[in-house]
Amino acid sequence: MKIWLSGASSGLGLALARQLLSDGHQVAVSARRAEPLQTLAGDFPGQVLVLPADLTDASSVAQLAQTLQHHWAQLDMAILNAGTCEYMDVQHYQHALLEHVVRTNLFSASLCIEHLLPLLRRSAHGHLVAIGSSATFFPLPRAEAYGASKAALRYLMESLRVDLAAEHIAVTLVSPGFIDTPLTAQNDFPMPMQLTAEQAARHIARRLPAQPQEINFPRVFIAILKLLNHLPAALRLAVGQYLSRNAKEDQSNKEHP
Ligand SMILES: NC(=O)c1ccc[n+]([C@@H]2O[C@H](COP(=O)([O-])OP(=O)(O)OC[C@H]3O[C@@H](n4cnc5c(N)ncnc54)[C@H](OP(=O)(O)O)[C@@H]3O)[C@@H](O)[C@H]2O)c1
């Protein structure tokens, strides 16, 4: 299969690229940093197409799609994995932070969809995949920007699923819990049921061939979040405030051990 994957220079994307390449696929990889992508290409000779790009930049994405089209007649799967997470300090609410996170997590995905859909349409079994987040199942403290970007990404994918069904293009939204990556290494709070990037990549790669609408994991963690979200509104707020207090205490313990 011919697969394009974004955010392949570190974390989940890098582990997923390695897994897909080990499974024998041809993988085109993108991220801003070219060096880790070149290393990947060196490890899997003849299987990797290196396409570095800043995916928030429209002309870079257009150029990327043109190069991809030059090398491949069709694209079987596009995996929108590139993303970022920054936490909001509500005492100093910053619109710029939200704008940056939304641009990286939502607008870049939308740009890639615009430019890669024509190539996906040429495949007999086109498959569009996005990495969302379990944060969309329960509003978490300080996640205003990240949660909003991933909730919007969820709606975008769900709506696209309906519209692309007539063209037999499958749409999968992946919503993972915590994964040990450079992104979460900055987190100053406990991350229950955290998986390694390799475990998460194996799980995703195993599920993708069935083209499911959703891949949510770890299952127990997701079930807890969904259950919490079904609590009466007042209780849901109390749980959120409890988590928020804990997050502040953890942060303060780290700053003043
Ligand atoms: N880690 C978790 O617990 C977790 C949980 C749920 C969902 N996720 C999602 O999983 C995805 C991967 O995250 P991760 O944890 O693996 O983080 P990561 O290690 O920081 O990887 C993020 C990737 O996105 C790329 N990227 C960021 N901005 C980009 C841009 N403007 N243009 C092109 N590439 C860009 C980065 O590459 P460059 O810096 O080289 O550009 C990097 O390869 C994200 O969408 C994240 O929201 C992660």
The ligand as a Gaussian input file, in Angstrom:
#p B3LYP/6-31G(d) Opt

LIG

0 1
 N        1.311000      11.756000      23.077000
 C        0.055000      11.627000      23.477000
 O       -0.244000      11.298000      24.644000
 C       -1.057000      11.848000      22.494000
 C       -2.360000      11.497000      22.886000
 C       -3.408000      11.699000      22.003000
 C       -3.156000      12.219000      20.746000
 N       -1.890000      12.550000      20.389000
 C       -1.675000      13.111000      19.054000
 O       -0.728000      12.328000      18.365000
 C       -0.075000      13.129000      17.386000
 C        1.429000      12.941000      17.501000
 O        1.854000      13.472000      18.748000
 P        3.135000      12.959000      19.530000
 O        2.714000      12.751000      20.915000
 O        3.816000      11.889000      18.788000
 O        4.000000      14.313000      19.536000
 P        5.460000      14.684000      18.976000
 O        6.447000      13.638000      19.310000
 O        5.705000      16.081000      19.416000
 O        5.243000      14.662000      17.399000
 C        4.561000      15.681000      16.731000
 C        4.904000      15.565000      15.256000
 O        4.194000      16.574000      14.538000
 C        5.105000      17.270000      13.697000
 N        4.678000      18.642000      13.493000
 C        4.324000      19.555000      14.438000
 N        4.039000      20.733000      13.867000
 C        4.215000      20.565000      12.534000
 C        4.096000      21.425000      11.411000
 N        3.735000      22.717000      11.542000
 N        4.365000      20.924000      10.178000
 C        4.737000      19.630000      10.031000
 N        4.869000      18.780000      11.046000
 C        4.621000      19.244000      12.286000
 C        6.443000      17.191000      14.434000
 O        7.521000      17.285000      13.523000
 P        8.493000      18.561000      13.357000
 O        8.661000      19.182000      14.707000
 O        9.737000      17.957000      12.784000
 O        7.787000      19.433000      12.392000
 C        6.387000      15.779000      14.987000
 O        6.822000      14.847000      14.026000
 C       -0.546000      14.567000      17.632000
 O       -1.581000      14.901000      16.741000
 C       -1.084000      14.511000      19.051000
 O       -2.057000      15.490000      19.312000
 C       -0.831000      12.382000      21.224000

